[in-house]
Amino acid sequence: MTTTASLLVELGTEELPPRALDDLAAAFAGALVEGLAKRGVAADAAGARTYCSPRRLAAWIPAVATTQPDQVVERRGPALAAGLDATGQPTRALVGFAQSCGVEVAALEKLETDKGAWFVHRAEKKGQPTAALVQAVLEDALKALPIPKPMRWGGHDYSFVRPAHWLVVLHGSEVVDAAVLGLRSGRQSRGHRFHHPQPVHVADADAWLDALRAAKVLADPAERRARVRAEVARAGRDTGGEPRLSDALLEEIANLTEWPVAIGCAFERAFLEVPAEALVTTMEANQKFVPVFDGEARLTEHFIGVANIESKDPAEIRKGYERVIRPRFADAKFFFDEDRKQPLAAYQGALEAVTYQQQLGSVWSKVVRVAELARVIANRTGVDAGLATRAAALSKCDLMTRMVGEFPELQGVMGRYYATAGGENAAVAAALDEVYAPRFAGDAIAAGQVGRVLAIAERLDTLAGIFTVGLKPSGNKDPFALRRAALGLARTLIEGELELDLKAQLAEALALLPETAFAVKDATPGSDAGIRRDVLAAELYDFILDRLRGYYADQGIPGEAFEAVRVLAPASLLDFDRRLRAVVAFASLPEAEALAAANKRIGNILKQAGFTTQAGYAARADDPPAQSALRQALDSAGQDYQSLLASRDYVGVLRTLATLRDVVDRFFADVMVMAEDADVRHNRLALLSNLRVMFLRVADISLLQRG
């Protein structure tokens, strides 16, 4: 007798939202697997597969037991003290509990726990057939789906992400009786809306995927994506170009089609006068078309549409795709031509009328603040301050153009084009685009020095302003993308190798804010403006460092190494990075563990002794040999140490200090630090204090000691 069989659940719907489809399908399958496990039904959870298409959510789970195992049900009753009276007779509470369990008091057992003893009733519950449990599993799975805005249809009380039309639930070859969303389960699925409109008979759970494939439906999303790639590549070869199919566009096309077929198309070459970014945005974002480039990465007049049908007359579909894209391109060309009729700087006046944030003033006010920050940062980093200031003055102008009004994602890109067309300096034009870099996780920082300065200034003003008015991130809410801004700022400083006092720059950014920003009730601590700025500067510095924790973790740098540098709070993030790299290199040395432990021990000794200041130490005639050896080693190391420290060769500093391991170990083995003689004790504490300070000039390596 078969004790296991595959379980298939398919819920058919009207077209599901493509961007949510993968998450919905994964949640549906995961909840079904979890529901079976919760009820003790054995199944091959690792072998479960998630399936979906625009018109269905499905899960296939192999080796699902046909019966739930028998279960021992334990029900806890009164505590012993409450169940028996002073004479040892059952109380009314215990008798009532026994009656509710359907047994005599004598049949109850006692459970001993660390919190006391209790009366319990244990009974064996016969396992139910899996088929009888599927209804509840399915209901729970549907409730668990991440559906922010469920919809109703007809006159029904129930709701779902889209109207549901069929339900298939098979355990092996048997139909499992279930009813949800007004549907009764069966074995009739549905194929492609046009290629196979008639019902699809499914013999058993393992035959479902092939049955749908025969009905022109690729229910496996991975198989569908592979077909989209292959179809786009085929159509691309016909055009003679190279299609650019991004992962995001691939996912969306795959979730819009059940039987994808690519069709090569073309538009008038005159539209190539429009910036390629605008045309590509229109194709990818608005029409879900794949742009085609030539061998030199230049956009061509070819593009690829992916249909959800294998048409007998592809030429008609091609005409439709070409017809629908033409007016979009015509609009883009019109916007581009109109925007260039005046120089980019001419849009500055319009920025006065646009509010950036109520307490922070207009967008133009923000531009003025950013320009001043850019001037200061440029001067401090050896970048042309005139170019940086000019770039800042133009940085928001493209927001007022027709093109960016239609395609907001092109801000910066269009600024670069319009600045170039207007004869602006090439570095200034590039900076108008680079100010937004990095735009997303993994994106590169600005390539040019002017762009880096502008990117830093822009983010400094944003962080300072939004924190000051009390709109800093909370939980998952970050409407101003401040976490991304902070990481982008930090990455630009570190990867751009810009030596800058971040603490001072934060203070200057706060000082440039209007007084109205500090007038927001309960937004900033303290009553004195200077105190509030100091508090905010410290808070912002910590906020930026918090973003770096994940940045370095992604590079495989341990958290204790990060904390060893963070405790020193270096003003320059580039300096922070150098110190951290040095700590990581030091941690790989064989001496590192012992020296980290010694530093931790020294810190504890100095703390317990109340020795908080660095003091001079001297050679004494009665010094033990181990103490003399440590003193001489410190004096000797100090000669190289100072020059290495001055040149910020932190790796060299720590390698020099690593040579002290043996004399430090010998000192702790042979010398009693807390000697009874006060002068002797003070001299030894001073020696240790100097050793610790030498390490602390780079990082607190005692934090490398785990536990």
Number of C-alpha atoms within 10 A of each C-alpha: 3 7 9 17 21 21 28 25 24 22 22 24 19 13 18 21 16 17 14 13 22 20 12 21 20 18 19 27 23 19 22 26 24 17 20 22 14 11 16 17 21 19 21 14 18 9 11 20 16 20 23 26 27 20 26 23 25 23 24 24 24 22 18 22 23 22 19 20 17 12 13 12 10 11 12 15 22 18 18 18 14 15 19 17 12 8 6 10 10 17 16 13 14 21 17 16 23 20 11 10 18 11 13 13 17 8 12 19 13 14 15 11 8 5 6 10 14 19 22 20 20 14 12 10 11 12 15 16 14 22 20 15 19 22 17 16 20 21 17 16 19 18 12 15 19 14 13 7 9 12 12 13 12 7 6 9 9 14 14 17 19 18 19 20 17 21 27 25 30 27 26 22 18 16 19 24 16 20 17 17 18 13 15 15 20 20 22 16 22 23 24 23 15 12 15 15 11 14 13 18 16 21 16 20 24 20 14 22 17 14 20 22 16 14 22 21 26 27 25 18 18 14 12 24 21 13 18 23 17 15 17 27 19 16 22 25 12 11 21 13 22 23 24 19 19 10 10 10 16 19 20 19 24 26 25 23 24 27 23 27 21 26 22 25 24 19 17 12 10 10 17 16 11 17 16 15 14 21 20 18 17 19 20 17 11 11 14 18 25 26 27 25 20 15 9 7 11 13 22 21 19 22 28 28 24 24 20 21 19 14 12 8 8 16 13 11 19 18 12 12 23 19 12 11 18 15 11 16 20 14 14 22 21 14 18 22 14 13 20 15 9 11 15 26 17 11 18 20 12 13 19 16 12 14 15 15 14 10 19 21 18 16 21 21 18 25 25 15 22 29 25 20 27 33 22 19 25 23 15 14 15 11 18 16 21 16 23 30 25 20 29 32 22 23 30 23 28 28 22 19 22 18 24 21 14 13 17 13 14 18 22 25 21 28 26 25 19 24 25 17 13 16 10 18 14 12 18 27 29 24 33 30 21 27 27 24 21 20 15 10 9 7 10 15 22 26 15 16 20 29 29 28 34 32 29 27 29 25 23 26 23 21 25 25 24 19 21 27 21 16 16 21 15 8 5 6 10 13 11 14 13 21 18 18 24 24 23 28 26 23 21 25 24 19 14 17 14 20 17 18 16 22 19 13 20 23 20 19 25 25 15 17 20 15 12 13 23 24 14 13 10 10 17 20 17 12 9 9 15 13 13 17 23 16 15 20 24 13 13 23 16 14 17 22 20 15 18 20 17 14 15 16 12 10 8 9 17 14 14 18 25 25 18 21 26 19 12 14 16 18 16 19 27 23 22 21 20 18 26 24 18 22 27 17 15 23 18 10 12 11 17 23 19 17 25 21 17 20 26 18 14 19 19 12 17 17 11 10 13 9 15 12 11 15 14 12 16 12 11 11 7 9 16 13 13 18 24 18 18 22 24 14 16 19 12 11 16 16 10 14 21 13 13 17 17 10 10 15 16 25 21 18 26 27 18 15 23 18 14 18 19 14 19 22 15 15 20 15 10 12 15 14 18 14 14 9 8 10 10 17 16 19 20 21 24 21 21 24 23 18 20 21 15 20 19 17 15 26 28 25 27 25 20 25 17 9 4
